């Protein structure tokens, strides 16, 4: 996560173990129901990922969230469903993260990430910055 944040001049996230436990509990609930949905009762920002392929699913989830960058318009910074996980991933003011993982009976893996503070606090343009620096731009072209 932090390598993607670095590309956008966002500070590194710290692991919060209480948030990790809560994310894990939500991932288990999703796996038990075998369906993906946001937790409307949490105070945290969140990102979700579901995969039928268990190999390297955590890295695949972060890559998937970051790949929403292609739908983000820096000239018109607004919240959209198809960019919400990207925005949360690189949200500059977010400081802590907790990630949970659970598998369903059908073999799907559910990844839940909680972020604090969430991306619904503060100005979008000052929290979602474009890729900075030449090396960052070159590297970013390879990461999506």
C-alpha positions in Angstrom: 0.0 0.0 0.0 2.7 2.5 1.0 4.5 2.2 -2.3 1.4 3.4 -4.1 0.9 6.2 -1.5 4.5 7.3 -2.0 3.8 7.9 -5.7 1.2 10.5 -4.7 3.2 12.1 -1.9 1.0 10.5 0.8 2.7 9.5 4.0 3.0 5.8 4.9 0.2 4.1 6.7 0.8 2.5 10.1 -0.8 -0.8 11.0 -3.5 -0.5 13.7 -4.2 -3.9 15.2 -7.6 -3.0 16.6 -8.7 -1.9 13.1 -7.1 -5.1 11.7 -9.3 -7.2 14.1 -12.4 -5.3 13.0 -11.5 -5.7 9.3 -11.0 -9.4 9.9 -14.4 -9.7 11.6 -16.1 -8.0 8.6 -14.2 -10.2 6.2 -15.4 -13.3 8.0 -19.0 -12.0 7.9 -18.7 -11.5 4.1 -17.2 -14.9 3.6 -19.9 -16.6 5.7 -22.6 -14.9 3.5 -20.4 -15.3 0.4 -21.2 -11.8 -0.8 -19.4 -8.5 -0.8 -20.8 -5.3 0.8 -19.4 -2.3 2.6 -19.9 -2.1 6.3 -22.3 0.8 6.8 -21.8 0.7 10.6 -18.1 1.4 10.6 -16.5 4.8 11.2 -13.5 3.8 9.0 -12.9 4.3 5.3 -12.9 1.0 3.6 -11.8 -1.0 0.5 -13.0 -4.4 -0.5 -11.8 -7.1 -2.8 -13.0 -10.6 -3.6 -11.1 -13.2 -5.5 -11.6 -16.8 -6.8 -7.8 -17.2 -6.9 -6.2 -17.4 -3.5 -2.6 -16.9 -4.7 -1.1 -13.5 -3.8 -4.6 -12.1 -3.1 -3.5 -9.3 -0.8 -1.2 -7.8 -3.4 -3.9 -8.3 -6.0 -6.4 -6.5 -3.9 -4.1 -3.4 -3.5 -3.3 -3.4 -7.2 -7.0 -3.6 -8.0 -7.8 -0.6 -5.8 -4.9 1.4 -7.3 -6.0 0.5 -10.8 -9.1 2.6 -10.3 -6.8 5.6 -11.0 -7.7 5.2 -14.6 -11.2 6.5 -13.9 -10.1 9.4 -11.6 -10.2 12.9 -13.1 -7.8 15.2 -11.3 -9.4 18.2 -13.2 -12.8 17.3 -11.7 -12.0 15.7 -8.3 -15.4 14.2 -7.2 -16.3 11.0 -5.4 -17.5 8.1 -7.6 -18.1 4.5 -6.8 -15.6 3.4 -9.4 -12.8 5.4 -7.9 -13.6 5.2 -4.2 -11.1 2.5 -3.3 -8.3 4.3 -5.2 -9.1 7.5 -3.4 -9.1 5.8 0.0 -5.9 4.0 -0.7 -3.9 7.2 -1.4 -5.9 9.6 0.7 -3.2 11.8 2.2 -4.8 12.4 5.6 -5.3 8.7 6.3 -2.7 7.6 8.8 -3.7 4.0 9.9 -4.8 0.8 8.2 -6.1 -2.6 9.3 -6.5 -5.4 6.8 -8.6 -8.6 7.2 -8.8 -11.7 5.1 -11.3 -14.6 5.1 -12.2 -17.5 2.8 -15.7 -18.6 2.0 -17.0 -22.2 1.7 -17.1 -21.7 -2.1 -13.4 -20.9 -2.2 -13.6 -17.1 -2.6 -11.2 -14.9 -0.6 -12.5 -11.7 0.9 -10.1 -8.8 1.7 -11.3 -5.9 3.8 -9.1 -2.8 4.5 -10.1 -0.2 7.0 -8.5 3.3 6.9 -8.4 6.1 9.5 -9.2 8.9 9.0 -11.6 7.9 6.2 -11.5 9.6 2.8 -14.9 11.2 3.4 -13.2 13.9 5.6 -11.4 16.8 4.1 -11.0 18.3 0.6 -10.6 15.8 -2.2 -8.1 17.9 -4.3 -5.7 18.3 -1.4 -5.9 14.6 -0.4 -5.7 12.9 -3.8 -2.6 14.2 -5.5 -1.4 13.2 -8.9 1.7 11.0 -9.3 4.7 13.1 -8.5 8.3 12.9 -9.9 9.6 11.4 -13.1 10.6 8.1 -11.5 7.1 7.8 -9.9 5.5 8.4 -13.3 7.7 5.7 -15.0 7.1 3.2 -12.2 3.4 3.9 -12.1 3.1 3.0 -15.8 4.4 -0.5 -14.9 2.2 -1.0 -11.8 -1.2 -0.9 -13.4 
